[in-house]
Every structure is written in C-alpha cells, then in structure tokens.
C-alpha cells in the first residue's frame, strides 16, 4: 500500500507553504515524504519535488501556443486535462514503492475540485495504483472570520468532498498570522454550534437571507458534515497533530510496531 495527501484549496490558501512546512517537519523528525507538484501554473516552491508536472506541460507552454489562444484559467484547465490524458507519465514519474508517502501540491482553481472531473480522475488513478488517498482542503483563516464567510468556506470544502469522494481533512491555514482576538474568534467558531454562530452575528446587511443561512447551518451541524482543523505553521505541536490526524485517516503506519512511552525495564501494570 502507498499513501498520498492531495493538498487542495483556493488560490492563496497556502498550499505550497503547507507542503514546505510538512516536508521540513518530517525532515526534522527523520521521516521521509516524497513531494509532488501538480500545479502547472506554479512559478516557485520551497520543497524538493520528485515529480513536477511542468516537465510534462505548463501554463506558459499553453499560453505561448498561438493556435490555442487561452488565458490563464483556460490554460490551467487545458494542462490538467492533458495530464489526465497522460496519466501513465505520472505513474512512471512517481515510481512508487511499498509504503511510500506522497504529498501532492495541486492547482488553486476551485472549479477543478467542485465542477470539473479532472481531480476525481486523478484520484481514481491513484486508487487503481494501490494508493490510500486523503484530501487535505485548505482555506485561509482570514476568509472565515465572519459567520457567513465561515459557512461559505464550509460549503466550498463540502463541494470538493462530494466531487472527489475521498476521506477529507479540512484545514484552516495561516493561524499564525492572526491577532489574538481573531484567534479567539476562530476558536469560538470551531467550538460553537454552527447555528449559534449565525444567530450571534446578525446585522442589517445579512438579515434578508437569515432564514436560508440558518437552514444551511442547521444541515451542516445536524449531520456533522464539515469540520475544520486549525494549523499554526510556527507551532510544531499543531503540525504534528494535523499530520497524525491525516495519517490516521489514510491508515498510515497501522502495520508498524506500536511504540509506548515506558522504559523497557518498566512494566506499566506495576505502576
């Protein structure tokens, strides 16, 4: 069995930063991650990639083609569809071995996760290659500091979860950039009933659609459909806790020897 995190999310949500943080964290703990860049529009990233989709096709290649005449968004979709047509190239480049663990940095165009079948086709290919896959959907915490935006972010994550159909971990990024007041606000959002969040933030601007917003919040709360995990990239404990959650989700390490905190000469039952 092989394992893969599919790092997804809107543009600017911190996907490449997340990949770099995960790589550095695991490097410091002696764990091996194999990093993959699947973003054909990426200009620079701060991690060593064993696979880079730009070796196959890039947005710049497509935009320079005078016959296609595509803008940035159209070129990105074209690149991802071209990748799907050449999945054997991806398989060869991955060159995966048993128990290999990949972190895959994906593009930031939200339509790829919510409307187009491209990412689902890539996930299906990974599963056919004996991968356990987990979707890690990132949302910038600054985007969800208001009740309506919080619910909008939850619906965005939900649309990706439904479209791709993999185990999913939804992550609020850039917690380290928030003021103490906003950190407390996010903590309240994560701990409070979603319906209560809507009711405590009523203004003249959102009163018109209050009933619709409350109904959506009730569905999210009643079925526990979407939950978020906050990530502070400057806190090793926060990173380690998120990685443990993801590992548990994709069943990584279940065959490894269980480690405990007791010295070898101590019998825990004798304490």
Secondary structure, 3 states (H helix, E strand, C coil): CEEEEEEEECCCCCHHHHHHHHHHHHHHHCCCCEEEECCCCCCCCCCCEEEEHHHCCCHHHHHCCCCCCCCHHHHHHHHHHHHHHCHHHHHHHHCCCCCCEEEEECCCCCHHHHCCCHHHHHHHHHHHCCEEEEEEEEEEHHHHCCHHHHHHHHHHHHHHHHHHCCEEEEEEECHHHCCHHHHHHHHHHHHCCHHHHHHCCCCCCCCCCHHHHHHHHHHHHHCCCCCEEECCCCCHHHHHHHHHHHHHHCCCCCCCCCCCCCCCCCCHHHC
